[in-house]
Amino acid sequence: MAADAPTRPSPTVTDDSAVFWDAAAEGRLVAQRCAGCGRLRHPPRPMCPACSSLEVEIAELSGQGTLYSYAILHHPQHPAFEYPVIAALVDLEEGIRLLSCLTDVSKDDVRIGMPVHAHFVPTADGPLIPVFRPTEDS
């Protein structure tokens, strides 16, 4: 990465989201799984919305998914990003939805339903964060 290249801001880490961001910093994608009913959930939160259990397990995710929706962001611009930013809502194959960015694709080639997979990019303070790119066969 060039010295003058934009660098994404680091995530805001909370007690609930720390496990997600710690795994991302290692290049892994994870989600909370309710130990009571087995439901995956994202974003991380202290209680299962299905059964109200406070017991949590961590599930490794494949990072494979489908583009559910997207928005092309032009303004307001921030120097940490290259524009346009493609904000992406991704349905992961495990059944949860993640909000992130779509990279390595022209805005003209983006289409709902395209297969995507997670990869990780550095932030201003060094930790990695998950973003998505089209799967090669898309």
Secondary structure as a PSIPRED ss2 file (coil, helix, strand):
# PSIPRED VFORMAT (PSIPRED V4.0)

   1 M C   1.000  0.000  0.000
   2 A C   1.000  0.000  0.000
   3 A C   1.000  0.000  0.000
   4 D C   1.000  0.000  0.000
   5 A C   1.000  0.000  0.000
   6 P C   1.000  0.000  0.000
   7 T C   1.000  0.000  0.000
   8 R E   0.000  0.000  1.000
   9 P C   1.000  0.000  0.000
  10 S C   1.000  0.000  0.000
  11 P C   1.000  0.000  0.000
  12 T C   1.000  0.000  0.000
  13 V C   1.000  0.000  0.000
  14 T C   1.000  0.000  0.000
  15 D C   1.000  0.000  0.000
  16 D C   1.000  0.000  0.000
  17 S C   1.000  0.000  0.000
  18 A H   0.000  1.000  0.000
  19 V H   0.000  1.000  0.000
  20 F H   0.000  1.000  0.000
  21 W H   0.000  1.000  0.000
  22 D H   0.000  1.000  0.000
  23 A H   0.000  1.000  0.000
  24 A H   0.000  1.000  0.000
  25 A H   0.000  1.000  0.000
  26 E C   1.000  0.000  0.000
  27 G C   1.000  0.000  0.000
  28 R C   1.000  0.000  0.000
  29 L C   1.000  0.000  0.000
  30 V E   0.000  0.000  1.000
  31 A E   0.000  0.000  1.000
  32 Q E   0.000  0.000  1.000
  33 R E   0.000  0.000  1.000
  34 C E   0.000  0.000  1.000
  35 A C   1.000  0.000  0.000
  36 G C   1.000  0.000  0.000
  37 C C   1.000  0.000  0.000
  38 G C   1.000  0.000  0.000
  39 R C   1.000  0.000  0.000
  40 L E   0.000  0.000  1.000
  41 R E   0.000  0.000  1.000
  42 H C   1.000  0.000  0.000
  43 P C   1.000  0.000  0.000
  44 P C   1.000  0.000  0.000
  45 R C   1.000  0.000  0.000
  46 P C   1.000  0.000  0.000
  47 M C   1.000  0.000  0.000
  48 C C   1.000  0.000  0.000
  49 P C   1.000  0.000  0.000
  50 A C   1.000  0.000  0.000
  51 C C   1.000  0.000  0.000
  52 S C   1.000  0.000  0.000
  53 S C   1.000  0.000  0.000
  54 L C   1.000  0.000  0.000
  55 E C   1.000  0.000  0.000
  56 V E   0.000  0.000  1.000
  57 E E   0.000  0.000  1.000
  58 I E   0.000  0.000  1.000
  59 A E   0.000  0.000  1.000
  60 E E   0.000  0.000  1.000
  61 L C   1.000  0.000  0.000
  62 S C   1.000  0.000  0.000
  63 G C   1.000  0.000  0.000
  64 Q E   0.000  0.000  1.000
  65 G E   0.000  0.000  1.000
  66 T E   0.000  0.000  1.000
  67 L E   0.000  0.000  1.000
  68 Y E   0.000  0.000  1.000
  69 S E   0.000  0.000  1.000
  70 Y E   0.000  0.000  1.000
  71 A E   0.000  0.000  1.000
  72 I E   0.000  0.000  1.000
  73 L E   0.000  0.000  1.000
  74 H C   1.000  0.000  0.000
  75 H C   1.000  0.000  0.000
  76 P C   1.000  0.000  0.000
  77 Q C   1.000  0.000  0.000
  78 H C   1.000  0.000  0.000
  79 P C   1.000  0.000  0.000
  80 A C   1.000  0.000  0.000
  81 F C   1.000  0.000  0.000
  82 E C   1.000  0.000  0.000
  83 Y C   1.000  0.000  0.000
  84 P C   1.000  0.000  0.000
  85 V E   0.000  0.000  1.000
  86 I E   0.000  0.000  1.000
  87 A E   0.000  0.000  1.000
  88 A E   0.000  0.000  1.000
  89 L E   0.000  0.000  1.000
  90 V E   0.000  0.000  1.000
  91 D E   0.000  0.000  1.000
  92 L E   0.000  0.000  1.000
  93 E C   1.000  0.000  0.000
  94 E C   1.000  0.000  0.000
  95 G C   1.000  0.000  0.000
  96 I C   1.000  0.000  0.000
  97 R E   0.000  0.000  1.000
  98 L E   0.000  0.000  1.000
  99 L E   0.000  0.000  1.000
 100 S E   0.000  0.000  1.000
 101 C E   0.000  0.000  1.000
 102 L E   0.000  0.000  1.000
 103 T C   1.000  0.000  0.000
 104 D C   1.000  0.000  0.000
 105 V C   1.000  0.000  0.000
 106 S C   1.000  0.000  0.000
 107 K H   0.000  1.000  0.000
 108 D H   0.000  1.000  0.000
 109 D H   0.000  1.000  0.000
 110 V C   1.000  0.000  0.000
 111 R C   1.000  0.000  0.000
 112 I C   1.000  0.000  0.000
 113 G C   1.000  0.000  0.000
 114 M C   1.000  0.000  0.000
 115 P E   0.000  0.000  1.000
 116 V E   0.000  0.000  1.000
 117 H E   0.000  0.000  1.000
 118 A E   0.000  0.000  1.000
 119 H E   0.000  0.000  1.000
 120 F E   0.000  0.000  1.000
 121 V E   0.000  0.000  1.000
 122 P E   0.000  0.000  1.000
 123 T E   0.000  0.000  1.000
 124 A C   1.000  0.000  0.000
 125 D C   1.000  0.000  0.000
 126 G C   1.000  0.000  0.000
 127 P C   1.000  0.000  0.000
 128 L E   0.000  0.000  1.000
 129 I E   0.000  0.000  1.000
 130 P E   0.000  0.000  1.000
 131 V E   0.000  0.000  1.000
 132 F E   0.000  0.000  1.000
 133 R E   0.000  0.000  1.000
 134 P E   0.000  0.000  1.000
 135 T C   1.000  0.000  0.000
 136 E C   1.000  0.000  0.000
 137 D C   1.000  0.000  0.000
 138 S C   1.000  0.000  0.000
